[in-house]
């Protein structure tokens, strides 16, 4: 996490803080097939106190044709 002090000399829309986290799981079902899932979370705040966050979920399938 990164946090800057509030400063009246900065524009109200200038960066103040942010944080980010990720979790990634992969399961090898067989030697040539795997399944994965990833969850991401991020938060951002501006000098004027406005903030927002986002959550993403991704999934993947992998099959190796050549073994």
PDB file of N, CA, C and O in Angstrom:
ATOM      1  N   UNK A   1       0.843  -1.172   0.000  1.00  0.00           N
ATOM      2  CA  UNK A   1       0.000   0.000   0.000  1.00  0.00           C
ATOM      3  C   UNK A   1       0.891   1.239   0.000  1.00  0.00           C
ATOM      4  O   UNK A   1       1.920   1.272   0.675  1.00  0.00           O
ATOM      5  N   UNK A   2       0.495   2.243  -0.751  1.00  0.00           N
ATOM      6  CA  UNK A   2       1.214   3.509  -0.833  1.00  0.00           C
ATOM      7  C   UNK A   2       0.285   4.610  -0.332  1.00  0.00           C
ATOM      8  O   UNK A   2      -0.857   4.700  -0.783  1.00  0.00           O
ATOM      9  N   UNK A   3       0.757   5.456   0.601  1.00  0.00           N
ATOM     10  CA  UNK A   3      -0.061   6.541   1.142  1.00  0.00           C
ATOM     11  C   UNK A   3       0.786   7.816   1.189  1.00  0.00           C
ATOM     12  O   UNK A   3       1.894   7.814   1.725  1.00  0.00           O
ATOM     13  N   UNK A   4       0.256   8.898   0.624  1.00  0.00           N
ATOM     14  CA  UNK A   4       0.883  10.214   0.702  1.00  0.00           C
ATOM     15  C   UNK A   4       0.069  11.087   1.646  1.00  0.00           C
ATOM     16  O   UNK A   4      -1.143  10.910   1.766  1.00  0.00           O
ATOM     17  N   UNK A   5       0.724  12.023   2.314  1.00  0.00           N
ATOM     18  CA  UNK A   5       0.021  12.959   3.193  1.00  0.00           C
ATOM     19  C   UNK A   5      -0.873  13.882   2.372  1.00  0.00           C
ATOM     20  O   UNK A   5      -0.594  14.150   1.203  1.00  0.00           O
ATOM     21  N   UNK A   6      -1.943  14.362   2.986  1.00  0.00           N
ATOM     22  CA  UNK A   6      -2.776  15.379   2.326  1.00  0.00           C
ATOM     23  C   UNK A   6      -1.981  16.673   2.265  1.00  0.00           C
ATOM     24  O   UNK A   6      -1.316  17.050   3.229  1.00  0.00           O
ATOM     25  N   UNK A   7      -2.056  17.355   1.113  1.00  0.00           N
ATOM     26  CA  UNK A   7      -1.287  18.578   0.904  1.00  0.00           C
ATOM     27  C   UNK A   7      -2.139  19.557   0.105  1.00  0.00           C
ATOM     28  O   UNK A   7      -2.563  19.237  -1.005  1.00  0.00           O
ATOM     29  N   UNK A   8      -2.395  20.740   0.649  1.00  0.00           N
ATOM     30  CA  UNK A   8      -3.221  21.744  -0.026  1.00  0.00           C
ATOM     31  C   UNK A   8      -2.559  22.289  -1.284  1.00  0.00           C
ATOM     32  O   UNK A   8      -3.238  22.879  -2.124  1.00  0.00           O
ATOM     33  N   UNK A   9      -1.257  22.107  -1.433  1.00  0.00           N
ATOM     34  CA  UNK A   9      -0.563  22.585  -2.634  1.00  0.00           C
ATOM     35  C   UNK A   9      -0.804  21.684  -3.838  1.00  0.00           C
ATOM     36  O   UNK A   9      -0.587  22.101  -4.976  1.00  0.00           O
ATOM     37  N   UNK A  10      -1.252  20.455  -3.600  1.00  0.00           N
ATOM     38  CA  UNK A  10      -1.536  19.527  -4.694  1.00  0.00           C
ATOM     39  C   UNK A  10      -2.948  19.726  -5.213  1.00  0.00           C
ATOM     40  O   UNK A  10      -3.835  20.164  -4.481  1.00  0.00           O
ATOM     41  N   UNK A  11      -3.149  19.402  -6.478  1.00  0.00           N
ATOM     42  CA  UNK A  11      -4.489  19.474  -7.076  1.00  0.00           C
ATOM     43  C   UNK A  11      -5.414  18.491  -6.359  1.00  0.00           C
ATOM     44  O   UNK A  11      -4.966  17.435  -5.912  1.00  0.00           O
ATOM     45  N   UNK A  12      -6.703  18.831  -6.245  1.00  0.00           N
ATOM     46  CA  UNK A  12      -7.643  17.932  -5.566  1.00  0.00           C
ATOM     47  C   UNK A  12      -7.717  16.546  -6.212  1.00  0.00           C
ATOM     48  O   UNK A  12      -8.039  15.564  -5.542  1.00  0.00           O
ATOM     49  N   UNK A  13      -7.420  16.466  -7.509  1.00  0.00           N
ATOM     50  CA  UNK A  13      -7.486  15.185  -8.208  1.00  0.00           C
ATOM     51  C   UNK A  13      -6.137  14.452  -8.247  1.00  0.00           C
ATOM     52  O   UNK A  13      -5.998  13.456  -8.957  1.00  0.00           O
ATOM     53  N   UNK A  14      -5.152  14.933  -7.494  1.00  0.00           N
ATOM     54  CA  UNK A  14      -3.845  14.274  -7.434  1.00  0.00           C
ATOM     55  C   UNK A  14      -3.937  13.002  -6.591  1.00  0.00           C
ATOM     56  O   UNK A  14      -4.806  12.871  -5.729  1.00  0.00           O
ATOM     57  N   UNK A  15      -3.040  12.088  -6.856  1.00  0.00           N
ATOM     58  CA  UNK A  15      -2.971  10.806  -6.157  1.00  0.00           C
ATOM     59  C   UNK A  15      -2.739  11.002  -4.665  1.00  0.00           C
ATOM     60  O   UNK A  15      -1.973  11.878  -4.263  1.00  0.00           O
ATOM     61  N   UNK A  16      -3.407  10.177  -3.832  1.00  0.00           N
ATOM     62  CA  UNK A  16      -3.130  10.166  -2.393  1.00  0.00           C
ATOM     63  C   UNK A  16      -2.736   8.781  -1.915  1.00  0.00           C
ATOM     64  O   UNK A  16      -1.719   8.639  -1.237  1.00  0.00           O
ATOM     65  N   UNK A  17      -3.518   7.745  -2.251  1.00  0.00           N
ATOM     66  CA  UNK A  17      -3.168   6.398  -1.795  1.00  0.00           C
ATOM     67  C   UNK A  17      -3.732   5.338  -2.728  1.00  0.00           C
ATOM     68  O   UNK A  17      -4.678   5.582  -3.477  1.00  0.00           O
ATOM     69  N   UNK A  18      -3.129   4.157  -2.665  1.00  0.00           N
ATOM     70  CA  UNK A  18      -3.641   3.020  -3.415  1.00  0.00           C
ATOM     71  C   UNK A  18      -3.184   1.729  -2.753  1.00  0.00           C
ATOM     72  O   UNK A  18      -2.183   1.697  -2.037  1.00  0.00           O
ATOM     73  N   UNK A  19      -3.926   0.683  -3.003  1.00  0.00           N
ATOM     74  CA  UNK A  19      -3.585  -0.638  -2.507  1.00  0.00           C
ATOM     75  C   UNK A  19      -4.036  -1.679  -3.508  1.00  0.00           C
ATOM     76  O   UNK A  19      -4.972  -1.444  -4.272  1.00  0.00           O
ATOM     77  N   UNK A  20      -3.376  -2.834  -3.512  1.00  0.00           N
ATOM     78  CA  UNK A  20      -3.646  -3.857  -4.507  1.00  0.00           C
ATOM     79  C   UNK A  20      -3.388  -5.226  -3.901  1.00  0.00           C
ATOM     80  O   UNK A  20      -2.417  -5.411  -3.167  1.00  0.00           O
ATOM     81  N   UNK A  21      -4.242  -6.173  -4.200  1.00  0.00           N
ATOM     82  CA  UNK A  21      -4.044  -7.538  -3.725  1.00  0.00           C
ATOM     83  C   UNK A  21      -4.467  -8.538  -4.790  1.00  0.00           C
ATOM     84  O   UNK A  21      -5.360  -8.264  -5.591  1.00  0.00           O
ATOM     85  N   UNK A  22      -3.821  -9.701  -4.794  1.00  0.00           N
ATOM     86  CA  UNK A  22      -4.138 -10.730  -5.781  1.00  0.00           C
ATOM     87  C   UNK A  22      -4.022 -12.114  -5.144  1.00  0.00           C
ATOM     88  O   UNK A  22      -3.196 -12.340  -4.259  1.00  0.00           O
ATOM     89  N   UNK A  23      -4.855 -13.021  -5.606  1.00  0.00           N
ATOM     90  CA  UNK A  23      -4.821 -14.412  -5.194  1.00  0.00           C
ATOM     91  C   UNK A  23      -4.938 -15.254  -6.453  1.00  0.00           C
ATOM     92  O   UNK A  23      -5.851 -15.047  -7.253  1.00  0.00           O
ATOM     93  N   UNK A  24      -4.022 -16.207  -6.640  1.00  0.00           N
ATOM     94  CA  UNK A  24      -3.981 -17.014  -7.842  1.00  0.00           C
ATOM     95  C   UNK A  24      -3.886 -18.485  -7.448  1.00  0.00           C
ATOM     96  O   UNK A  24      -2.983 -18.880  -6.712  1.00  0.00           O
ATOM     97  N   UNK A  25      -4.826 -19.293  -7.944  1.00  0.00           N
ATOM     98  CA  UNK A  25      -4.827 -20.733  -7.661  1.00  0.00           C
ATOM     99  C   UNK A  25      -4.821 -21.505  -8.981  1.00  0.00           C
ATOM    100  O   UNK A  25      -5.586 -21.193  -9.894  1.00  0.00           O
ATOM    101  N   UNK A  26      -3.952 -22.512  -9.073  1.00  0.00           N
ATOM    102  CA  UNK A  26      -3.887 -23.361 -10.264  1.00  0.00           C
ATOM    103  C   UNK A  26      -3.968 -24.812  -9.818  1.00  0.00           C
ATOM    104  O   UNK A  26      -3.279 -25.226  -8.886  1.00  0.00           O
ATOM    105  N   UNK A  27      -4.819 -25.582 -10.494  1.00  0.00           N
ATOM    106  CA  UNK A  27      -4.988 -26.986 -10.182  1.00  0.00           C
ATOM    107  C   UNK A  27      -4.639 -27.808 -11.413  1.00  0.00           C
ATOM    108  O   UNK A  27      -5.265 -27.651 -12.462  1.00  0.00           O
ATOM    109  N   UNK A  28      -3.641 -28.687 -11.296  1.00  0.00           N
ATOM    110  CA  UNK A  28      -3.252 -29.582 -12.384  1.00  0.00           C
ATOM    111  C   UNK A  28      -4.140 -30.821 -12.301  1.00  0.00           C
ATOM    112  O   UNK A  28      -3.877 -31.729 -11.512  1.00  0.00           O
ATOM    113  N   UNK A  29      -5.187 -30.853 -13.115  1.00  0.00           N
ATOM    114  CA  UNK A  29      -6.142 -31.957 -13.118  1.00  0.00           C
ATOM    115  C   UNK A  29      -5.460 -33.236 -13.589  1.00  0.00           C
ATOM    116  O   UNK A  29      -5.684 -34.309 -13.027  1.00  0.00           O
ATOM    117  N   UNK A  30      -4.633 -33.121 -14.615  1.00  0.00           N
ATOM    118  CA  UNK A  30      -3.849 -34.241 -15.149  1.00  0.00           C
ATOM    119  C   UNK A  30      -2.524 -33.658 -15.642  1.00  0.00           C
ATOM    120  O   UNK A  30      -2.359 -32.439 -15.630  1.00  0.00           O
ATOM    121  N   UNK A  31      -1.580 -34.491 -16.075  1.00  0.00           N
ATOM    122  CA  UNK A  31      -0.294 -33.954 -16.543  1.00  0.00           C
ATOM    123  C   UNK A  31      -0.417 -32.988 -17.731  1.00  0.00           C
ATOM    124  O   UNK A  31       0.465 -32.153 -17.930  1.00  0.00           O
ATOM    125  N   UNK A  32      -1.481 -33.087 -18.511  1.00  0.00           N
ATOM    126  CA  UNK A  32      -1.612 -32.201 -19.672  1.00  0.00           C
ATOM    127  C   UNK A  32      -2.772 -31.196 -19.569  1.00  0.00           C
ATOM    128  O   UNK A  32      -3.003 -30.438 -20.510  1.00  0.00           O
ATOM    129  N   UNK A  33      -3.495 -31.176 -18.457  1.00  0.00           N
ATOM    130  CA  UNK A  33      -4.654 -30.284 -18.325  1.00  0.00           C
ATOM    131  C   UNK A  33      -4.620 -29.582 -16.971  1.00  0.00           C
ATOM    132  O   UNK A  33      -4.446 -30.227 -15.936  1.00  0.00           O
ATOM    133  N   UNK A  34      -4.788 -28.262 -16.981  1.00  0.00           N
ATOM    134  CA  UNK A  34      -4.837 -27.502 -15.722  1.00  0.00           C
ATOM    135  C   UNK A  34      -5.923 -26.434 -15.788  1.00  0.00           C
ATOM    136  O   UNK A  34      -6.299 -25.963 -16.861  1.00  0.00           O
ATOM    137  N   UNK A  35      -6.410 -26.073 -14.617  1.00  0.00           N
ATOM    138  CA  UNK A  35      -7.469 -25.076 -14.450  1.00  0.00           C
ATOM    139  C   UNK A  35      -6.955 -24.031 -13.460  1.00  0.00           C
ATOM    140  O   UNK A  35      -6.329 -24.374 -12.457  1.00  0.00           O
ATOM    141  N   UNK A  36      -7.219 -22.765 -13.745  1.00  0.00           N
ATOM    142  CA  UNK A  36      -6.766 -21.712 -12.844  1.00  0.00           C
ATOM    143  C   UNK A  36      -7.828 -20.660 -12.602  1.00  0.00           C
ATOM    144  O   UNK A  36      -8.719 -20.452 -13.427  1.00  0.00           O
ATOM    145  N   UNK A  37      -7.721 -20.001 -11.457  1.00  0.00           N
ATOM    146  CA  UNK A  37      -8.611 -18.884 -11.125  1.00  0.00           C
ATOM    147  C   UNK A  37      -7.779 -17.831 -10.403  1.00  0.00           C
ATOM    148  O   UNK A  37      -6.890 -18.157  -9.617  1.00  0.00           O
ATOM    149  N   UNK A  38      -8.079 -16.565 -10.682  1.00  0.00           N
ATOM    150  CA  UNK A  38      -7.353 -15.463 -10.063  1.00  0.00           C
ATOM    151  C   UNK A  38      -8.339 -14.382  -9.643  1.00  0.00           C
ATOM    152  O   UNK A  38      -9.222 -14.007 -10.413  1.00  0.00           O
ATOM    153  N   UNK A  39      -8.185 -13.882  -8.417  1.00  0.00           N
ATOM    154  CA  UNK A  39      -9.005 -12.784  -7.907  1.00  0.00           C
ATOM    155  C   UNK A  39      -8.087 -11.591  -7.637  1.00  0.00           C
ATOM    156  O   UNK A  39      -7.031 -11.738  -7.022  1.00  0.00           O
ATOM    157  N   UNK A  40      -8.497 -10.414  -8.099  1.00  0.00           N
ATOM    158  CA  UNK A  40      -7.723  -9.183  -7.930  1.00  0.00           C
ATOM    159  C   UNK A  40      -8.592  -8.122  -7.276  1.00  0.00           C
ATOM    160  O   UNK A  40      -9.786  -8.022  -7.558  1.00  0.00           O
ATOM    161  N   UNK A  41      -7.985  -7.330  -6.399  1.00  0.00           N
ATOM    162  CA  UNK A  41      -8.703  -6.229  -5.751  1.00  0.00           C
ATOM    163  C   UNK A  41      -7.775  -5.018  -5.694  1.00  0.00           C
ATOM    164  O   UNK A  41      -6.604  -5.137  -5.334  1.00  0.00           O
ATOM    165  N   UNK A  42      -8.311  -3.853  -6.054  1.00  0.00           N
ATOM    166  CA  UNK A  42      -7.520  -2.629  -5.992  1.00  0.00           C
ATOM    167  C   UNK A  42      -8.346  -1.472  -5.457  1.00  0.00           C
ATOM    168  O   UNK A  42      -9.560  -1.416  -5.654  1.00  0.00           O
ATOM    169  N   UNK A  43      -7.667  -0.540  -4.772  1.00  0.00           N
ATOM    170  CA  UNK A  43      -8.329   0.650  -4.215  1.00  0.00           C
ATOM    171  C   UNK A  43      -7.459   1.857  -4.493  1.00  0.00           C
ATOM    172  O   UNK A  43      -6.232   1.769  -4.455  1.00  0.00           O
ATOM    173  N   UNK A  44      -8.099   2.996  -4.776  1.00  0.00           N
ATOM    174  CA  UNK A  44      -7.395   4.229  -5.127  1.00  0.00           C
ATOM    175  C   UNK A  44      -8.098   5.405  -4.455  1.00  0.00           C
ATOM    176  O   UNK A  44      -9.327   5.459  -4.439  1.00  0.00           O
ATOM    177  N   UNK A  45      -7.336   6.343  -3.903  1.00  0.00           N
ATOM    178  CA  UNK A  45      -7.919   7.537  -3.270  1.00  0.00           C
ATOM    179  C   UNK A  45      -7.200   8.778  -3.781  1.00  0.00           C
ATOM    180  O   UNK A  45      -5.985   8.768  -3.977  1.00  0.00           O
ATOM    181  N   UNK A  46      -7.966   9.852  -3.995  1.00  0.00           N
ATOM    182  CA  UNK A  46      -7.416  11.127  -4.439  1.00  0.00           C
ATOM    183  C   UNK A  46      -7.213  12.067  -3.253  1.00  0.00           C
ATOM    184  O   UNK A  46      -7.700  11.793  -2.156  1.00  0.00           O
ATOM    185  N   UNK A  47      -6.503  13.163  -3.463  1.00  0.00           N
ATOM    186  CA  UNK A  47      -6.253  14.149  -2.404  1.00  0.00           C
ATOM    187  C   UNK A  47      -7.556  14.736  -1.847  1.00  0.00           C
ATOM    188  O   UNK A  47      -7.617  15.074  -0.665  1.00  0.00           O
ATOM    189  N   UNK A  48      -8.596  14.863  -2.678  1.00  0.00           N
ATOM    190  CA  UNK A  48      -9.859  15.444  -2.208  1.00  0.00           C
ATOM    191  C   UNK A  48     -10.735  14.446  -1.450  1.00  0.00           C
ATOM    192  O   UNK A  48     -11.852  14.785  -1.059  1.00  0.00           O
ATOM    193  N   UNK A  49     -10.239  13.204  -1.234  1.00  0.00           N
ATOM    194  CA  UNK A  49     -10.984  12.213  -0.465  1.00  0.00           C
ATOM    195  C   UNK A  49     -11.827  11.273  -1.296  1.00  0.00           C
ATOM    196  O   UNK A  49     -12.320  10.273  -0.772  1.00  0.00           O
ATOM    197  N   UNK A  50     -12.012  11.561  -2.580  1.00  0.00           N
ATOM    198  CA  UNK A  50     -12.775  10.637  -3.435  1.00  0.00           C
ATOM    199  C   UNK A  50     -11.990   9.344  -3.576  1.00  0.00           C
ATOM    200  O   UNK A  50     -10.766   9.352  -3.711  1.00  0.00           O
ATOM    201  N   UNK A  51     -12.714   8.239  -3.543  1.00  0.00           N
ATOM    202  CA  UNK A  51     -12.039   6.952  -3.666  1.00  0.00           C
ATOM    203  C   UNK A  51     -12.880   5.993  -4.479  1.00  0.00           C
ATOM    204  O   UNK A  51     -14.081   6.192  -4.663  1.00  0.00           O
ATOM    205  N   UNK A  52     -12.238   4.966  -4.956  1.00  0.00           N
ATOM    206  CA  UNK A  52     -12.913   3.931  -5.722  1.00  0.00           C
ATOM    207  C   UNK A  52     -12.169   2.621  -5.559  1.00  0.00           C
ATOM    208  O   UNK A  52     -10.998   2.589  -5.179  1.00  0.00           O
ATOM    209  N   UNK A  53     -12.878   1.543  -5.855  1.00  0.00           N
ATOM    210  CA  UNK A  53     -12.242   0.234  -5.789  1.00  0.00           C
ATOM    211  C   UNK A  53     -12.763  -0.629  -6.930  1.00  0.00           C
ATOM    212  O   UNK A  53     -13.783  -0.324  -7.547  1.00  0.00           O
ATOM    213  N   UNK A  54     -12.044  -1.707  -7.194  1.00  0.00           N
ATOM    214  CA  UNK A  54     -12.426  -2.613  -8.265  1.00  0.00           C
ATOM    215  C   UNK A  54     -12.044  -4.038  -7.863  1.00  0.00           C
ATOM    216  O   UNK A  54     -11.012  -4.268  -7.233  1.00  0.00           O
ATOM    217  N   UNK A  55     -12.893  -4.978  -8.239  1.00  0.00           N
ATOM    218  CA  UNK A  55     -12.629  -6.399  -8.027  1.00  0.00           C
ATOM    219  C   UNK A  55     -12.739  -7.098  -9.372  1.00  0.00           C
ATOM    220  O   UNK A  55     -13.682  -6.866 -10.129  1.00  0.00           O
ATOM    221  N   UNK A  56     -11.762  -7.960  -9.665  1.00  0.00           N
ATOM    222  CA  UNK A  56     -11.795  -8.721 -10.913  1.00  0.00           C
ATOM    223  C   UNK A  56     -11.608 -10.200 -10.602  1.00  0.00           C
ATOM    224  O   UNK A  56     -10.899 -10.567  -9.664  1.00  0.00           O
ATOM    225  N   UNK A  57     -12.244 -11.030 -11.391  1.00  0.00           N
ATOM    226  CA  UNK A  57     -12.106 -12.477 -11.271  1.00  0.00           C
ATOM    227  C   UNK A  57     -11.795 -13.019 -12.662  1.00  0.00           C
ATOM    228  O   UNK A  57     -12.537 -12.763 -13.611  1.00  0.00           O
ATOM    229  N   UNK A  58     -10.704 -13.763 -12.783  1.00  0.00           N
ATOM    230  CA  UNK A  58     -10.290 -14.335 -14.057  1.00  0.00           C
ATOM    231  C   UNK A  58     -10.186 -15.841 -13.918  1.00  0.00           C
ATOM    232  O   UNK A  58      -9.883 -16.358 -12.842  1.00  0.00           O
ATOM    233  N   UNK A  59     -10.440 -16.543 -15.017  1.00  0.00           N
ATOM    234  CA  UNK A  59     -10.334 -18.001 -15.022  1.00  0.00           C
ATOM    235  C   UNK A  59      -9.572 -18.436 -16.263  1.00  0.00           C
ATOM    236  O   UNK A  59      -9.594 -17.753 -17.287  1.00  0.00           O
ATOM    237  N   UNK A  60      -8.890 -19.590 -16.163  1.00  0.00           N
ATOM    238  CA  UNK A  60      -8.138 -20.093 -17.319  1.00  0.00           C
ATOM    239  C   UNK A  60      -8.203 -21.614 -17.377  1.00  0.00           C
ATOM    240  O   UNK A  60      -8.321 -22.293 -16.357  1.00  0.00           O
ATOM    241  N   UNK A  61      -8.123 -22.121 -18.592  1.00  0.00           N
ATOM    242  CA  UNK A  61      -8.024 -23.548 -18.865  1.00  0.00           C
ATOM    243  C   UNK A  61      -6.816 -23.746 -19.770  1.00  0.00           C
ATOM    244  O   UNK A  61      -6.610 -22.970 -20.703  1.00  0.00           O
ATOM    245  N   UNK A  62      -6.016 -24.773 -19.506  1.00  0.00           N
ATOM    246  CA  UNK A  62      -4.831 -25.028 -20.312  1.00  0.00           C
ATOM    247  C   UNK A  62      -4.761 -26.512 -20.630  1.00  0.00           C
ATOM    248  O   UNK A  62      -4.865 -27.357 -19.740  1.00  0.00           O
ATOM    249  N   UNK A  63      -4.583 -26.819 -21.916  1.00  0.00           N
ATOM    250  CA  UNK A  63      -4.398 -28.198 -22.336  1.00  0.00           C
ATOM    251  C   UNK A  63      -3.156 -28.276 -23.210  1.00  0.00           C
ATOM    252  O   UNK A  63      -3.045 -27.519 -24.175  1.00  0.00           O
ATOM    253  N   UNK A  64      -2.223 -29.163 -22.904  1.00  0.00           N
ATOM    254  CA  UNK A  64      -1.016 -29.367 -23.695  1.00  0.00           C
ATOM    255  C   UNK A  64      -1.263 -30.492 -24.687  1.00  0.00           C
ATOM    256  O   UNK A  64      -1.436 -31.645 -24.293  1.00  0.00           O
ATOM    257  N   UNK A  65      -1.282 -30.160 -25.980  1.00  0.00           N
ATOM    258  CA  UNK A  65      -1.497 -31.171 -27.015  1.00  0.00           C
ATOM    259  C   UNK A  65      -0.262 -32.033 -27.222  1.00  0.00           C
ATOM    260  O   UNK A  65      -0.372 -33.225 -27.507  1.00  0.00           O
ATOM    261  N   UNK A  66       0.917 -31.428 -27.078  1.00  0.00           N
ATOM    262  CA  UNK A  66       2.165 -32.154 -27.257  1.00  0.00           C
ATOM    263  C   UNK A  66       2.712 -32.522 -25.885  1.00  0.00           C
ATOM    264  O   UNK A  66       2.881 -31.647 -25.035  1.00  0.00           O
ATOM    265  N   UNK A  67       2.977 -33.742 -25.665  1.00  0.00           N
ATOM    266  CA  UNK A  67       3.443 -34.191 -24.351  1.00  0.00           C
ATOM    267  C   UNK A  67       4.739 -34.930 -24.503  1.00  0.00           C
ATOM    268  O   UNK A  67       5.305 -35.395 -23.514  1.00  0.00           O
TER     269      UNK A  67
END
